[in-house]
Amino acid sequence: MGKLEDVLRRAAELVLCCDKKSYLYMVATLSM
């Protein structure tokens, strides 16, 4: 059970990280 939660947490962090990077990339592109 704990292992599954750890995997889900890591997956969520990865998705949030990717979303943040793509968001910053979009903002940087628009501000140019």
mmCIF file of the N, C-alpha and C atoms, coordinates in Angstrom:
data_MODEL
# 
_entry.id   MODEL 
# 
loop_
_atom_site.group_PDB 
_atom_site.id 
_atom_site.type_symbol 
_atom_site.label_atom_id 
_atom_site.label_alt_id 
_atom_site.label_comp_id 
_atom_site.label_asym_id 
_atom_site.label_entity_id 
_atom_site.label_seq_id 
_atom_site.pdbx_PDB_ins_code 
_atom_site.Cartn_x 
_atom_site.Cartn_y 
_atom_site.Cartn_z 
_atom_site.occupancy 
_atom_site.B_iso_or_equiv 
_atom_site.pdbx_formal_charge 
_atom_site.auth_seq_id 
_atom_site.auth_comp_id 
_atom_site.auth_asym_id 
_atom_site.auth_atom_id 
_atom_site.pdbx_PDB_model_num 
ATOM 1  N N  . MET A 1 1  ? 0.847 -1.201 0.000   1.00 0.00 ? 1  MET A N  1 
ATOM 2  C CA . MET A 1 1  ? 0.000 0.000  0.000   1.00 0.00 ? 1  MET A CA 1 
ATOM 3  C C  . MET A 1 1  ? 0.884 1.253  0.000   1.00 0.00 ? 1  MET A C  1 
ATOM 4  N N  . GLY A 1 2  ? 1.869 1.266  0.883   1.00 0.00 ? 2  GLY A N  1 
ATOM 5  C CA . GLY A 1 2  ? 2.752 2.433  0.960   1.00 0.00 ? 2  GLY A CA 1 
ATOM 6  C C  . GLY A 1 2  ? 3.536 2.634  -0.320  1.00 0.00 ? 2  GLY A C  1 
ATOM 7  N N  . LYS A 1 3  ? 3.905 1.523  -0.968  1.00 0.00 ? 3  LYS A N  1 
ATOM 8  C CA . LYS A 1 3  ? 4.684 1.618  -2.203  1.00 0.00 ? 3  LYS A CA 1 
ATOM 9  C C  . LYS A 1 3  ? 3.850 2.277  -3.300  1.00 0.00 ? 3  LYS A C  1 
ATOM 10 N N  . LEU A 1 4  ? 2.579 1.887  -3.388  1.00 0.00 ? 4  LEU A N  1 
ATOM 11 C CA . LEU A 1 4  ? 1.690 2.453  -4.399  1.00 0.00 ? 4  LEU A CA 1 
ATOM 12 C C  . LEU A 1 4  ? 1.536 3.952  -4.186  1.00 0.00 ? 4  LEU A C  1 
ATOM 13 N N  . GLU A 1 5  ? 1.366 4.358  -2.927  1.00 0.00 ? 5  GLU A N  1 
ATOM 14 C CA . GLU A 1 5  ? 1.229 5.785  -2.620  1.00 0.00 ? 5  GLU A CA 1 
ATOM 15 C C  . GLU A 1 5  ? 2.487 6.544  -3.021  1.00 0.00 ? 5  GLU A C  1 
ATOM 16 N N  . ASP A 1 6  ? 3.657 5.932  -2.786  1.00 0.00 ? 6  ASP A N  1 
ATOM 17 C CA . ASP A 1 6  ? 4.926 6.575  -3.132  1.00 0.00 ? 6  ASP A CA 1 
ATOM 18 C C  . ASP A 1 6  ? 5.022 6.763  -4.641  1.00 0.00 ? 6  ASP A C  1 
ATOM 19 N N  . VAL A 1 7  ? 4.612 5.737  -5.391  1.00 0.00 ? 7  VAL A N  1 
ATOM 20 C CA . VAL A 1 7  ? 4.654 5.818  -6.858  1.00 0.00 ? 7  VAL A CA 1 
ATOM 21 C C  . VAL A 1 7  ? 3.714 6.912  -7.353  1.00 0.00 ? 7  VAL A C  1 
ATOM 22 N N  . LEU A 1 8  ? 2.512 6.954  -6.793  1.00 0.00 ? 8  LEU A N  1 
ATOM 23 C CA . LEU A 1 8  ? 1.539 7.973  -7.204  1.00 0.00 ? 8  LEU A CA 1 
ATOM 24 C C  . LEU A 1 8  ? 2.051 9.366  -6.880  1.00 0.00 ? 8  LEU A C  1 
ATOM 25 N N  . ARG A 1 9  ? 2.682 9.512  -5.711  1.00 0.00 ? 9  ARG A N  1 
ATOM 26 C CA . ARG A 1 9  ? 3.204 10.821 -5.308  1.00 0.00 ? 9  ARG A CA 1 
ATOM 27 C C  . ARG A 1 9  ? 4.301 11.265 -6.267  1.00 0.00 ? 9  ARG A C  1 
ATOM 28 N N  . ARG A 1 10 ? 5.196 10.333 -6.632  1.00 0.00 ? 10 ARG A N  1 
ATOM 29 C CA . ARG A 1 10 ? 6.280 10.683 -7.560  1.00 0.00 ? 10 ARG A CA 1 
ATOM 30 C C  . ARG A 1 10 ? 5.713 11.049 -8.924  1.00 0.00 ? 10 ARG A C  1 
ATOM 31 N N  . ALA A 1 11 ? 4.702 10.318 -9.364  1.00 0.00 ? 11 ALA A N  1 
ATOM 32 C CA . ALA A 1 11 ? 4.079 10.601 -10.660 1.00 0.00 ? 11 ALA A CA 1 
ATOM 33 C C  . ALA A 1 11 ? 3.446 11.989 -10.638 1.00 0.00 ? 11 ALA A C  1 
ATOM 34 N N  . ALA A 1 12 ? 2.775 12.325 -9.539  1.00 0.00 ? 12 ALA A N  1 
ATOM 35 C CA . ALA A 1 12 ? 2.142 13.634 -9.414  1.00 0.00 ? 12 ALA A CA 1 
ATOM 36 C C  . ALA A 1 12 ? 3.191 14.738 -9.428  1.00 0.00 ? 12 ALA A C  1 
ATOM 37 N N  . GLU A 1 13 ? 4.302 14.525 -8.723  1.00 0.00 ? 13 GLU A N  1 
ATOM 38 C CA . GLU A 1 13 ? 5.367 15.534 -8.691  1.00 0.00 ? 13 GLU A CA 1 
ATOM 39 C C  . GLU A 1 13 ? 5.951 15.726 -10.084 1.00 0.00 ? 13 GLU A C  1 
ATOM 40 N N  . LEU A 1 14 ? 6.119 14.625 -10.823 1.00 0.00 ? 14 LEU A N  1 
ATOM 41 C CA . LEU A 1 14 ? 6.673 14.694 -12.175 1.00 0.00 ? 14 LEU A CA 1 
ATOM 42 C C  . LEU A 1 14 ? 5.744 15.492 -13.082 1.00 0.00 ? 14 LEU A C  1 
ATOM 43 N N  . VAL A 1 15 ? 4.448 15.224 -12.979 1.00 0.00 ? 15 VAL A N  1 
ATOM 44 C CA . VAL A 1 15 ? 3.469 15.943 -13.802 1.00 0.00 ? 15 VAL A CA 1 
ATOM 45 C C  . VAL A 1 15 ? 3.488 17.427 -13.459 1.00 0.00 ? 15 VAL A C  1 
ATOM 46 N N  . LEU A 1 16 ? 3.511 17.756 -12.161 1.00 0.00 ? 16 LEU A N  1 
ATOM 47 C CA . LEU A 1 16 ? 3.536 19.157 -11.745 1.00 0.00 ? 16 LEU A CA 1 
ATOM 48 C C  . LEU A 1 16 ? 4.798 19.841 -12.233 1.00 0.00 ? 16 LEU A C  1 
ATOM 49 N N  . CYS A 1 17 ? 5.919 19.131 -12.176 1.00 0.00 ? 17 CYS A N  1 
ATOM 50 C CA . CYS A 1 17 ? 7.196 19.685 -12.625 1.00 0.00 ? 17 CYS A CA 1 
ATOM 51 C C  . CYS A 1 17 ? 7.125 19.983 -14.115 1.00 0.00 ? 17 CYS A C  1 
ATOM 52 N N  . CYS A 1 18 ? 6.624 19.044 -14.871 1.00 0.00 ? 18 CYS A N  1 
ATOM 53 C CA . CYS A 1 18 ? 6.523 19.224 -16.329 1.00 0.00 ? 18 CYS A CA 1 
ATOM 54 C C  . CYS A 1 18 ? 5.573 20.374 -16.650 1.00 0.00 ? 18 CYS A C  1 
ATOM 55 N N  . ASP A 1 19 ? 4.438 20.443 -15.944 1.00 0.00 ? 19 ASP A N  1 
ATOM 56 C CA . ASP A 1 19 ? 3.483 21.523 -16.170 1.00 0.00 ? 19 ASP A CA 1 
ATOM 57 C C  . ASP A 1 19 ? 4.125 22.869 -15.885 1.00 0.00 ? 19 ASP A C  1 
ATOM 58 N N  . LYS A 1 20 ? 4.889 22.949 -14.813 1.00 0.00 ? 20 LYS A N  1 
ATOM 59 C CA . LYS A 1 20 ? 5.541 24.198 -14.431 1.00 0.00 ? 20 LYS A CA 1 
ATOM 60 C C  . LYS A 1 20 ? 6.551 24.610 -15.496 1.00 0.00 ? 20 LYS A C  1 
ATOM 61 N N  . LYS A 1 21 ? 7.330 23.646 -15.995 1.00 0.00 ? 21 LYS A N  1 
ATOM 62 C CA . LYS A 1 21 ? 8.337 23.946 -17.017 1.00 0.00 ? 21 LYS A CA 1 
ATOM 63 C C  . LYS A 1 21 ? 7.673 24.423 -18.300 1.00 0.00 ? 21 LYS A C  1 
ATOM 64 N N  . SER A 1 22 ? 6.637 23.734 -18.743 1.00 0.00 ? 22 SER A N  1 
ATOM 65 C CA . SER A 1 22 ? 5.968 24.116 -19.980 1.00 0.00 ? 22 SER A CA 1 
ATOM 66 C C  . SER A 1 22 ? 5.283 25.476 -19.810 1.00 0.00 ? 22 SER A C  1 
ATOM 67 N N  . TYR A 1 23 ? 4.766 25.748 -18.604 1.00 0.00 ? 23 TYR A N  1 
ATOM 68 C CA . TYR A 1 23 ? 4.135 27.039 -18.332 1.00 0.00 ? 23 TYR A CA 1 
ATOM 69 C C  . TYR A 1 23 ? 5.171 28.160 -18.407 1.00 0.00 ? 23 TYR A C  1 
ATOM 70 N N  . LEU A 1 24 ? 6.324 27.948 -17.777 1.00 0.00 ? 24 LEU A N  1 
ATOM 71 C CA . LEU A 1 24 ? 7.389 28.955 -17.811 1.00 0.00 ? 24 LEU A CA 1 
ATOM 72 C C  . LEU A 1 24 ? 7.887 29.151 -19.233 1.00 0.00 ? 24 LEU A C  1 
ATOM 73 N N  . TYR A 1 25 ? 7.985 28.059 -19.990 1.00 0.00 ? 25 TYR A N  1 
ATOM 74 C CA . TYR A 1 25 ? 8.438 28.139 -21.386 1.00 0.00 ? 25 TYR A CA 1 
ATOM 75 C C  . TYR A 1 25 ? 7.453 28.961 -22.204 1.00 0.00 ? 25 TYR A C  1 
ATOM 76 N N  . MET A 1 26 ? 6.156 28.741 -21.980 1.00 0.00 ? 26 MET A N  1 
ATOM 77 C CA . MET A 1 26 ? 5.119 29.472 -22.700 1.00 0.00 ? 26 MET A CA 1 
ATOM 78 C C  . MET A 1 26 ? 5.187 30.958 -22.353 1.00 0.00 ? 26 MET A C  1 
ATOM 79 N N  . VAL A 1 27 ? 5.354 31.272 -21.076 1.00 0.00 ? 27 VAL A N  1 
ATOM 80 C CA . VAL A 1 27 ? 5.443 32.669 -20.644 1.00 0.00 ? 27 VAL A CA 1 
ATOM 81 C C  . VAL A 1 27 ? 6.668 33.336 -21.262 1.00 0.00 ? 27 VAL A C  1 
ATOM 82 N N  . ALA A 1 28 ? 7.795 32.638 -21.260 1.00 0.00 ? 28 ALA A N  1 
ATOM 83 C CA . ALA A 1 28 ? 9.025 33.196 -21.825 1.00 0.00 ? 28 ALA A CA 1 
ATOM 84 C C  . ALA A 1 28 ? 8.861 33.437 -23.321 1.00 0.00 ? 28 ALA A C  1 
ATOM 85 N N  . THR A 1 29 ? 8.202 32.518 -24.008 1.00 0.00 ? 29 THR A N  1 
ATOM 86 C CA . THR A 1 29 ? 7.997 32.658 -25.451 1.00 0.00 ? 29 THR A CA 1 
ATOM 87 C C  . THR A 1 29 ? 7.074 33.839 -25.744 1.00 0.00 ? 29 THR A C  1 
ATOM 88 N N  . LEU A 1 30 ? 6.018 33.983 -24.952 1.00 0.00 ? 30 LEU A N  1 
ATOM 89 C CA . LEU A 1 30 ? 5.064 35.069 -25.188 1.00 0.00 ? 30 LEU A CA 1 
ATOM 90 C C  . LEU A 1 30 ? 5.670 36.432 -24.875 1.00 0.00 ? 30 LEU A C  1 
ATOM 91 N N  . SER A 1 31 ? 6.562 36.488 -23.899 1.00 0.00 ? 31 SER A N  1 
ATOM 92 C CA . SER A 1 31 ? 7.125 37.774 -23.482 1.00 0.00 ? 31 SER A CA 1 
ATOM 93 C C  . SER A 1 31 ? 8.231 38.256 -24.419 1.00 0.00 ? 31 SER A C  1 
ATOM 94 N N  . MET A 1 32 ? 8.680 37.417 -25.347 1.00 0.00 ? 32 MET A N  1 
ATOM 95 C CA . MET A 1 32 ? 9.749 37.821 -26.267 1.00 0.00 ? 32 MET A CA 1 
ATOM 96 C C  . MET A 1 32 ? 9.214 38.768 -27.331 1.00 0.00 ? 32 MET A C  1 
# 
